[in-house]
Amino acid sequence: MTTQTTGLVPFDQEIAHRLMAQRIIVLGTELDQEAGNRLCSQLLLLSAEDGREDISFWISSPGGSVPAMLAIRDVMRLVPNDVSLLEGAPVPSPVRGQVRER
């Protein structure tokens, strides 16, 4: 698989950076430990930047690592922000149960 580049930054990284600037994090693959760590880090970073602004979490994943799902759930509980989910595929129940309504 080839990755298009714009300047020195791979295209996928540029998209991820722009989405993060809009307070959107995305899981578009099967969840593994690496992706789980990245998503937890993104949640914590966005919360540290602004503890009141909502965070959007877009998921299109068949599932994957249970420990990673539970870690994401724990971080969603930890941060003071409201985290909204947009499901492109069925979301595993440990994550879905952590969405806070206003």
C-alpha positions in Angstrom: 0.0 0.0 0.0 1.4 3.4 -0.9 0.8 6.5 1.0 0.4 9.8 -0.9 2.5 12.6 0.5 1.9 16.4 0.7 5.2 18.1 1.3 7.1 16.0 3.9 4.0 14.7 5.8 2.3 11.5 4.7 -1.3 12.2 3.6 -2.8 10.0 6.4 -0.9 11.9 9.0 -2.0 15.2 7.6 -5.7 14.1 7.8 -5.2 12.9 11.4 -3.6 16.2 12.3 -6.4 18.2 10.8 -9.1 16.1 12.5 -7.3 16.4 15.9 -7.4 20.2 15.4 -11.2 19.8 15.1 -11.2 17.6 18.3 -12.1 14.5 16.3 -10.3 11.2 16.8 -10.8 8.2 14.5 -10.6 4.4 14.7 -10.9 3.0 11.2 -9.2 -0.3 11.7 -9.3 -3.3 14.0 -8.3 -2.2 17.5 -4.9 -3.4 18.6 -2.7 -2.3 21.5 -0.9 0.3 19.4 -4.1 1.9 18.2 -5.6 1.8 21.7 -2.5 3.6 23.1 -2.8 6.2 20.3 -6.5 6.8 21.0 -6.0 7.0 24.8 -3.2 9.5 24.2 -5.3 11.6 21.8 -8.2 11.7 24.4 -5.8 12.8 27.1 -4.2 15.4 24.9 -7.5 16.9 23.8 -8.7 17.0 27.4 -5.5 18.7 28.6 -5.8 21.3 25.8 -9.4 22.1 26.8 -11.2 20.3 29.6 -14.7 21.7 28.6 -14.8 21.3 24.9 -16.5 18.2 23.5 -14.5 15.4 21.8 -15.8 13.5 18.8 -14.8 9.8 18.5 -15.5 8.3 15.1 -15.4 4.5 15.0 -15.6 2.2 12.0 -14.0 -1.0 13.4 -14.9 -4.7 13.7 -13.5 -4.7 17.3 -10.2 -6.2 18.4 -8.2 -6.0 21.6 -10.4 -6.2 24.7 -7.7 -4.7 27.0 -7.4 -1.7 24.5 -11.2 -1.3 24.5 -11.2 -1.2 28.3 -8.3 1.2 28.4 -10.2 3.6 26.1 -13.3 3.2 28.3 -11.3 4.0 31.4 -9.8 7.2 29.7 -13.3 8.2 28.6 -14.4 8.0 32.2 -11.3 9.9 33.4 -11.5 13.0 31.2 -14.0 15.7 32.1 -15.0 16.3 28.5 -18.2 14.9 26.9 -17.2 12.4 24.3 -19.6 11.7 21.5 -19.4 8.6 19.3 -20.2 8.3 15.6 -20.5 4.7 14.7 -19.7 3.6 11.2 -19.9 0.0 12.4 -21.2 -1.7 15.5 -19.2 -0.3 18.5 -18.1 -2.8 21.1 -20.2 -2.4 24.3 -17.4 -1.5 26.7 -16.8 1.7 24.7 -20.4 2.5 23.8 -21.4 2.5 27.5 -19.2 5.4 28.2 -20.8 8.1 26.1 -22.1 10.9 28.3 -25.2 12.7 27.3 -25.7 16.4 28.1 
